[in-house]
Structures are given as C-alpha cells and as structure tokens.
C-alpha cells in the first residue's frame, strides 16, 4: 500500500526531502506521492506537521 497526501497538506515541503525513493513532488494545491515509487516506509508521515500523508485504504 502506498501513502497518499490528503487535503490537510499546507505545502510546507517537509515531506519531500525525507522520501528515500523520490516519490513526492509538488502538485498544484498539495504535494503528491507517486504510488509506483512509494515503498510505504512512512518517513513522510513522521515529519509532516499536519498529518497529511496517510496510508491508502
């Protein structure tokens, strides 16, 4: 299961440098996680101040 970034994202950019596979990029209104690159490690969720990255259901 890949992570996704929900609408709580405040575009702070804290998550992008933490991703070991480079799966996170800046989108129009939120950061976006490429599910094909995401390894479900949770590093992005650990640094997000608003809890925007979450496991996909």
PDB file of N, CA, C and O in Angstrom:
ATOM      1  N   UNK A   1       0.829  -1.194   0.000  1.00  0.00           N
ATOM      2  CA  UNK A   1       0.000   0.000   0.000  1.00  0.00           C
ATOM      3  C   UNK A   1       0.873   1.257   0.000  1.00  0.00           C
ATOM      4  O   UNK A   1       1.782   1.391   0.819  1.00  0.00           O
ATOM      5  N   UNK A   2       0.599   2.138  -0.889  1.00  0.00           N
ATOM      6  CA  UNK A   2       1.320   3.400  -0.952  1.00  0.00           C
ATOM      7  C   UNK A   2       0.659   4.417  -0.023  1.00  0.00           C
ATOM      8  O   UNK A   2      -0.498   4.265   0.369  1.00  0.00           O
ATOM      9  N   UNK A   3       1.415   5.448   0.318  1.00  0.00           N
ATOM     10  CA  UNK A   3       0.854   6.567   1.061  1.00  0.00           C
ATOM     11  C   UNK A   3       0.241   7.540   0.069  1.00  0.00           C
ATOM     12  O   UNK A   3       0.585   7.539  -1.113  1.00  0.00           O
ATOM     13  N   UNK A   4      -0.672   8.369   0.559  1.00  0.00           N
ATOM     14  CA  UNK A   4      -1.231   9.461  -0.234  1.00  0.00           C
ATOM     15  C   UNK A   4      -1.231  10.691   0.661  1.00  0.00           C
ATOM     16  O   UNK A   4      -1.160  10.572   1.884  1.00  0.00           O
ATOM     17  N   UNK A   5      -1.308  11.854   0.066  1.00  0.00           N
ATOM     18  CA  UNK A   5      -1.341  13.099   0.828  1.00  0.00           C
ATOM     19  C   UNK A   5      -2.757  13.650   0.754  1.00  0.00           C
ATOM     20  O   UNK A   5      -3.294  13.885  -0.329  1.00  0.00           O
ATOM     21  N   UNK A   6      -3.350  13.851   1.924  1.00  0.00           N
ATOM     22  CA  UNK A   6      -4.738  14.317   1.956  1.00  0.00           C
ATOM     23  C   UNK A   6      -4.819  15.845   1.853  1.00  0.00           C
ATOM     24  O   UNK A   6      -3.798  16.521   1.723  1.00  0.00           O
ATOM     25  N   UNK A   7      -6.022  16.370   1.911  1.00  0.00           N
ATOM     26  CA  UNK A   7      -6.259  17.803   1.733  1.00  0.00           C
ATOM     27  C   UNK A   7      -5.761  18.667   2.888  1.00  0.00           C
ATOM     28  O   UNK A   7      -5.841  19.894   2.818  1.00  0.00           O
ATOM     29  N   UNK A   8      -5.252  18.049   3.939  1.00  0.00           N
ATOM     30  CA  UNK A   8      -4.707  18.817   5.058  1.00  0.00           C
ATOM     31  C   UNK A   8      -3.351  19.428   4.726  1.00  0.00           C
ATOM     32  O   UNK A   8      -2.851  20.266   5.475  1.00  0.00           O
ATOM     33  N   UNK A   9      -2.759  19.020   3.622  1.00  0.00           N
ATOM     34  CA  UNK A   9      -1.428  19.481   3.219  1.00  0.00           C
ATOM     35  C   UNK A   9      -1.369  21.006   3.164  1.00  0.00           C
ATOM     36  O   UNK A   9      -2.222  21.649   2.552  1.00  0.00           O
ATOM     37  N   UNK A  10      -0.344  21.578   3.816  1.00  0.00           N
ATOM     38  CA  UNK A  10      -0.158  23.033   3.825  1.00  0.00           C
ATOM     39  C   UNK A  10       1.014  23.453   2.938  1.00  0.00           C
ATOM     40  O   UNK A  10       1.477  24.591   3.015  1.00  0.00           O
ATOM     41  N   UNK A  11       1.490  22.539   2.100  1.00  0.00           N
ATOM     42  CA  UNK A  11       2.555  22.826   1.140  1.00  0.00           C
ATOM     43  C   UNK A  11       3.846  23.326   1.810  1.00  0.00           C
ATOM     44  O   UNK A  11       4.540  24.180   1.259  1.00  0.00           O
ATOM     45  N   UNK A  12       4.161  22.798   2.989  1.00  0.00           N
ATOM     46  CA  UNK A  12       5.366  23.246   3.690  1.00  0.00           C
ATOM     47  C   UNK A  12       6.632  22.621   3.103  1.00  0.00           C
ATOM     48  O   UNK A  12       7.721  23.181   3.233  1.00  0.00           O
ATOM     49  N   UNK A  13       6.490  21.462   2.458  1.00  0.00           N
ATOM     50  CA  UNK A  13       7.636  20.822   1.823  1.00  0.00           C
ATOM     51  C   UNK A  13       8.485  19.957   2.733  1.00  0.00           C
ATOM     52  O   UNK A  13       9.534  19.474   2.307  1.00  0.00           O
ATOM     53  N   UNK A  14       8.068  19.748   3.966  1.00  0.00           N
ATOM     54  CA  UNK A  14       8.864  18.948   4.898  1.00  0.00           C
ATOM     55  C   UNK A  14       9.006  17.497   4.455  1.00  0.00           C
ATOM     56  O   UNK A  14      10.022  16.859   4.729  1.00  0.00           O
ATOM     57  N   UNK A  15       8.006  16.982   3.781  1.00  0.00           N
ATOM     58  CA  UNK A  15       7.982  15.573   3.406  1.00  0.00           C
ATOM     59  C   UNK A  15       8.905  15.228   2.238  1.00  0.00           C
ATOM     60  O   UNK A  15       9.518  14.160   2.226  1.00  0.00           O
ATOM     61  N   UNK A  16       9.005  16.117   1.270  1.00  0.00           N
ATOM     62  CA  UNK A  16       9.715  15.801   0.026  1.00  0.00           C
ATOM     63  C   UNK A  16      11.156  15.335   0.234  1.00  0.00           C
ATOM     64  O   UNK A  16      11.536  14.308  -0.327  1.00  0.00           O
ATOM     65  N   UNK A  17      11.973  16.043   1.016  1.00  0.00           N
ATOM     66  CA  UNK A  17      13.356  15.579   1.176  1.00  0.00           C
ATOM     67  C   UNK A  17      13.507  14.310   2.013  1.00  0.00           C
ATOM     68  O   UNK A  17      14.561  13.675   1.989  1.00  0.00           O
ATOM     69  N   UNK A  18      12.468  13.937   2.748  1.00  0.00           N
ATOM     70  CA  UNK A  18      12.522  12.742   3.593  1.00  0.00           C
ATOM     71  C   UNK A  18      12.250  11.458   2.827  1.00  0.00           C
ATOM     72  O   UNK A  18      12.559  10.376   3.325  1.00  0.00           O
ATOM     73  N   UNK A  19      11.683  11.547   1.638  1.00  0.00           N
ATOM     74  CA  UNK A  19      11.316  10.354   0.874  1.00  0.00           C
ATOM     75  C   UNK A  19      12.555   9.710   0.257  1.00  0.00           C
ATOM     76  O   UNK A  19      13.225  10.329  -0.569  1.00  0.00           O
ATOM     77  N   UNK A  20      12.867   8.472   0.650  1.00  0.00           N
ATOM     78  CA  UNK A  20      14.083   7.816   0.150  1.00  0.00           C
ATOM     79  C   UNK A  20      14.010   7.399  -1.316  1.00  0.00           C
ATOM     80  O   UNK A  20      15.038   7.098  -1.922  1.00  0.00           O
ATOM     81  N   UNK A  21      12.810   7.379  -1.893  1.00  0.00           N
ATOM     82  CA  UNK A  21      12.686   6.958  -3.291  1.00  0.00           C
ATOM     83  C   UNK A  21      12.326   8.099  -4.232  1.00  0.00           C
ATOM     84  O   UNK A  21      12.161   7.874  -5.431  1.00  0.00           O
ATOM     85  N   UNK A  22      12.200   9.322  -3.715  1.00  0.00           N
ATOM     86  CA  UNK A  22      11.855  10.462  -4.549  1.00  0.00           C
ATOM     87  C   UNK A  22      10.432  10.415  -5.081  1.00  0.00           C
ATOM     88  O   UNK A  22      10.154  10.933  -6.162  1.00  0.00           O
ATOM     89  N   UNK A  23       9.530   9.795  -4.327  1.00  0.00           N
ATOM     90  CA  UNK A  23       8.158   9.625  -4.779  1.00  0.00           C
ATOM     91  C   UNK A  23       7.295  10.864  -4.582  1.00  0.00           C
ATOM     92  O   UNK A  23       6.186  10.930  -5.113  1.00  0.00           O
ATOM     93  N   UNK A  24       7.782  11.843  -3.832  1.00  0.00           N
ATOM     94  CA  UNK A  24       6.972  13.013  -3.510  1.00  0.00           C
ATOM     95  C   UNK A  24       7.389  14.199  -4.365  1.00  0.00           C
ATOM     96  O   UNK A  24       8.573  14.507  -4.502  1.00  0.00           O
ATOM     97  N   UNK A  25       6.383  14.857  -4.936  1.00  0.00           N
ATOM     98  CA  UNK A  25       6.648  16.056  -5.731  1.00  0.00           C
ATOM     99  C   UNK A  25       5.585  17.101  -5.438  1.00  0.00           C
ATOM    100  O   UNK A  25       4.514  16.785  -4.919  1.00  0.00           O
ATOM    101  N   UNK A  26       5.889  18.350  -5.774  1.00  0.00           N
ATOM    102  CA  UNK A  26       4.967  19.444  -5.525  1.00  0.00           C
ATOM    103  C   UNK A  26       3.869  19.448  -6.585  1.00  0.00           C
ATOM    104  O   UNK A  26       4.145  19.489  -7.784  1.00  0.00           O
ATOM    105  N   UNK A  27       2.627  19.404  -6.125  1.00  0.00           N
ATOM    106  CA  UNK A  27       1.491  19.484  -7.028  1.00  0.00           C
ATOM    107  C   UNK A  27       0.937  20.903  -7.050  1.00  0.00           C
ATOM    108  O   UNK A  27       1.590  21.830  -6.570  1.00  0.00           O
ATOM    109  N   UNK A  28      -0.243  21.079  -7.595  1.00  0.00           N
ATOM    110  CA  UNK A  28      -0.842  22.407  -7.676  1.00  0.00           C
ATOM    111  C   UNK A  28      -1.301  22.930  -6.320  1.00  0.00           C
ATOM    112  O   UNK A  28      -1.048  24.086  -5.983  1.00  0.00           O
ATOM    113  N   UNK A  29      -1.974  22.086  -5.540  1.00  0.00           N
ATOM    114  CA  UNK A  29      -2.510  22.534  -4.250  1.00  0.00           C
ATOM    115  C   UNK A  29      -1.987  21.732  -3.067  1.00  0.00           C
ATOM    116  O   UNK A  29      -2.120  22.164  -1.922  1.00  0.00           O
ATOM    117  N   UNK A  30      -1.398  20.577  -3.326  1.00  0.00           N
ATOM    118  CA  UNK A  30      -0.799  19.739  -2.285  1.00  0.00           C
ATOM    119  C   UNK A  30       0.421  19.051  -2.874  1.00  0.00           C
ATOM    120  O   UNK A  30       0.604  19.025  -4.091  1.00  0.00           O
ATOM    121  N   UNK A  31       1.246  18.500  -2.013  1.00  0.00           N
ATOM    122  CA  UNK A  31       2.302  17.623  -2.515  1.00  0.00           C
ATOM    123  C   UNK A  31       1.646  16.316  -2.940  1.00  0.00           C
ATOM    124  O   UNK A  31       0.566  15.974  -2.459  1.00  0.00           O
ATOM    125  N   UNK A  32       2.293  15.593  -3.832  1.00  0.00           N
ATOM    126  CA  UNK A  32       1.715  14.383  -4.417  1.00  0.00           C
ATOM    127  C   UNK A  32       2.707  13.241  -4.274  1.00  0.00           C
ATOM    128  O   UNK A  32       3.912  13.442  -4.428  1.00  0.00           O
ATOM    129  N   UNK A  33       2.211  12.039  -3.980  1.00  0.00           N
ATOM    130  CA  UNK A  33       3.050  10.850  -3.871  1.00  0.00           C
ATOM    131  C   UNK A  33       2.782   9.936  -5.053  1.00  0.00           C
ATOM    132  O   UNK A  33       1.636   9.570  -5.313  1.00  0.00           O
ATOM    133  N   UNK A  34       3.833   9.565  -5.768  1.00  0.00           N
ATOM    134  CA  UNK A  34       3.727   8.628  -6.888  1.00  0.00           C
ATOM    135  C   UNK A  34       3.607   7.220  -6.298  1.00  0.00           C
ATOM    136  O   UNK A  34       4.568   6.725  -5.709  1.00  0.00           O
ATOM    137  N   UNK A  35       2.448   6.565  -6.441  1.00  0.00           N
ATOM    138  CA  UNK A  35       2.252   5.248  -5.822  1.00  0.00           C
ATOM    139  C   UNK A  35       3.178   4.171  -6.379  1.00  0.00           C
ATOM    140  O   UNK A  35       3.422   3.168  -5.709  1.00  0.00           O
ATOM    141  N   UNK A  36       3.696   4.358  -7.586  1.00  0.00           N
ATOM    142  CA  UNK A  36       4.614   3.378  -8.163  1.00  0.00           C
ATOM    143  C   UNK A  36       5.998   3.450  -7.544  1.00  0.00           C
ATOM    144  O   UNK A  36       6.748   2.475  -7.584  1.00  0.00           O
ATOM    145  N   UNK A  37       6.349   4.609  -6.965  1.00  0.00           N
ATOM    146  CA  UNK A  37       7.660   4.786  -6.328  1.00  0.00           C
ATOM    147  C   UNK A  37       7.604   4.619  -4.810  1.00  0.00           C
ATOM    148  O   UNK A  37       8.620   4.318  -4.183  1.00  0.00           O
ATOM    149  N   UNK A  38       6.429   4.812  -4.217  1.00  0.00           N
ATOM    150  CA  UNK A  38       6.271   4.756  -2.759  1.00  0.00           C
ATOM    151  C   UNK A  38       6.518   3.338  -2.245  1.00  0.00           C
ATOM    152  O   UNK A  38       5.971   2.368  -2.769  1.00  0.00           O
ATOM    153  N   UNK A  39       7.359   3.241  -1.204  1.00  0.00           N
ATOM    154  CA  UNK A  39       7.666   1.935  -0.603  1.00  0.00           C
ATOM    155  C   UNK A  39       6.983   1.758   0.760  1.00  0.00           C
ATOM    156  O   UNK A  39       7.308   0.832   1.503  1.00  0.00           O
ATOM    157  N   UNK A  40       6.041   2.646   1.083  1.00  0.00           N
ATOM    158  CA  UNK A  40       5.247   2.533   2.306  1.00  0.00           C
ATOM    159  C   UNK A  40       6.103   2.584   3.573  1.00  0.00           C
ATOM    160  O   UNK A  40       5.829   1.874   4.541  1.00  0.00           O
ATOM    161  N   UNK A  41       7.143   3.429   3.564  1.00  0.00           N
ATOM    162  CA  UNK A  41       8.038   3.484   4.725  1.00  0.00           C
ATOM    163  C   UNK A  41       7.535   4.407   5.831  1.00  0.00           C
ATOM    164  O   UNK A  41       7.888   4.226   6.996  1.00  0.00           O
ATOM    165  N   UNK A  42       6.707   5.403   5.472  1.00  0.00           N
ATOM    166  CA  UNK A  42       6.159   6.307   6.470  1.00  0.00           C
ATOM    167  C   UNK A  42       7.050   7.463   6.854  1.00  0.00           C
ATOM    168  O   UNK A  42       6.697   8.228   7.752  1.00  0.00           O
ATOM    169  N   UNK A  43       8.197   7.624   6.205  1.00  0.00           N
ATOM    170  CA  UNK A  43       9.109   8.726   6.540  1.00  0.00           C
ATOM    171  C   UNK A  43       8.429  10.078   6.358  1.00  0.00           C
ATOM    172  O   UNK A  43       8.662  11.001   7.140  1.00  0.00           O
ATOM    173  N   UNK A  44       7.598  10.200   5.339  1.00  0.00           N
ATOM    174  CA  UNK A  44       6.894  11.457   5.086  1.00  0.00           C
ATOM    175  C   UNK A  44       5.916  11.768   6.212  1.00  0.00           C
ATOM    176  O   UNK A  44       5.817  12.912   6.655  1.00  0.00           O
ATOM    177  N   UNK A  45       5.203  10.766   6.666  1.00  0.00           N
ATOM    178  CA  UNK A  45       4.212  10.950   7.732  1.00  0.00           C
ATOM    179  C   UNK A  45       4.880  11.339   9.046  1.00  0.00           C
ATOM    180  O   UNK A  45       4.304  12.076   9.846  1.00  0.00           O
ATOM    181  N   UNK A  46       6.099  10.842   9.267  1.00  0.00           N
ATOM    182  CA  UNK A  46       6.810  11.136  10.508  1.00  0.00           C
ATOM    183  C   UNK A  46       7.190  12.609  10.640  1.00  0.00           C
ATOM    184  O   UNK A  46       7.297  13.114  11.758  1.00  0.00           O
ATOM    185  N   UNK A  47       7.395  13.306   9.524  1.00  0.00           N
ATOM    186  CA  UNK A  47       7.842  14.703   9.585  1.00  0.00           C
ATOM    187  C   UNK A  47       6.742  15.718   9.285  1.00  0.00           C
ATOM    188  O   UNK A  47       6.954  16.917   9.465  1.00  0.00           O
ATOM    189  N   UNK A  48       5.591  15.271   8.839  1.00  0.00           N
ATOM    190  CA  UNK A  48       4.526  16.205   8.462  1.00  0.00           C
ATOM    191  C   UNK A  48       3.896  16.846   9.699  1.00  0.00           C
ATOM    192  O   UNK A  48       3.455  16.135  10.603  1.00  0.00           O
ATOM    193  N   UNK A  49       3.849  18.192   9.751  1.00  0.00           N
ATOM    194  CA  UNK A  49       3.287  18.857  10.927  1.00  0.00           C
ATOM    195  C   UNK A  49       1.755  18.776  11.020  1.00  0.00           C
ATOM    196  O   UNK A  49       1.186  19.046  12.078  1.00  0.00           O
ATOM    197  N   UNK A  50       1.090  18.407   9.921  1.00  0.00           N
ATOM    198  CA  UNK A  50      -0.377  18.356   9.940  1.00  0.00           C
ATOM    199  C   UNK A  50      -0.940  16.965   9.665  1.00  0.00           C
ATOM    200  O   UNK A  50      -2.157  16.807   9.572  1.00  0.00           O
ATOM    201  N   UNK A  51      -0.084  15.957   9.534  1.00  0.00           N
ATOM    202  CA  UNK A  51      -0.545  14.585   9.329  1.00  0.00           C
ATOM    203  C   UNK A  51      -1.167  14.326   7.973  1.00  0.00           C
ATOM    204  O   UNK A  51      -2.047  13.474   7.847  1.00  0.00           O
ATOM    205  N   UNK A  52      -0.720  15.052   6.950  1.00  0.00           N
ATOM    206  CA  UNK A  52      -1.314  14.897   5.624  1.00  0.00           C
ATOM    207  C   UNK A  52      -1.003  13.565   4.946  1.00  0.00           C
ATOM    208  O   UNK A  52      -1.902  12.979   4.342  1.00  0.00           O
ATOM    209  N   UNK A  53       0.230  13.060   5.019  1.00  0.00           N
ATOM    210  CA  UNK A  53       0.479  11.747   4.402  1.00  0.00           C
ATOM    211  C   UNK A  53      -0.176  10.638   5.221  1.00  0.00           C
ATOM    212  O   UNK A  53      -0.012  10.571   6.440  1.00  0.00           O
ATOM    213  N   UNK A  54      -0.910   9.780   4.544  1.00  0.00           N
ATOM    214  CA  UNK A  54      -1.573   8.683   5.230  1.00  0.00           C
ATOM    215  C   UNK A  54      -1.587   7.460   4.320  1.00  0.00           C
ATOM    216  O   UNK A  54      -1.566   7.600   3.097  1.00  0.00           O
ATOM    217  N   UNK A  55      -1.621   6.264   4.900  1.00  0.00           N
ATOM    218  CA  UNK A  55      -1.669   5.054   4.068  1.00  0.00           C
ATOM    219  C   UNK A  55      -2.965   5.014   3.266  1.00  0.00           C
ATOM    220  O   UNK A  55      -4.030   5.374   3.767  1.00  0.00           O
ATOM    221  N   UNK A  56      -2.862   4.578   2.034  1.00  0.00           N
ATOM    222  CA  UNK A  56      -4.074   4.405   1.221  1.00  0.00           C
ATOM    223  C   UNK A  56      -4.850   3.218   1.774  1.00  0.00           C
ATOM    224  O   UNK A  56      -4.270   2.249   2.263  1.00  0.00           O
ATOM    225  N   UNK A  57      -6.149   3.312   1.690  1.00  0.00           N
ATOM    226  CA  UNK A  57      -7.001   2.252   2.229  1.00  0.00           C
ATOM    227  C   UNK A  57      -7.252   1.170   1.224  1.00  0.00           C
ATOM    228  O   UNK A  57      -7.952   0.202   1.521  1.00  0.00           O
TER     229      UNK A  57
END
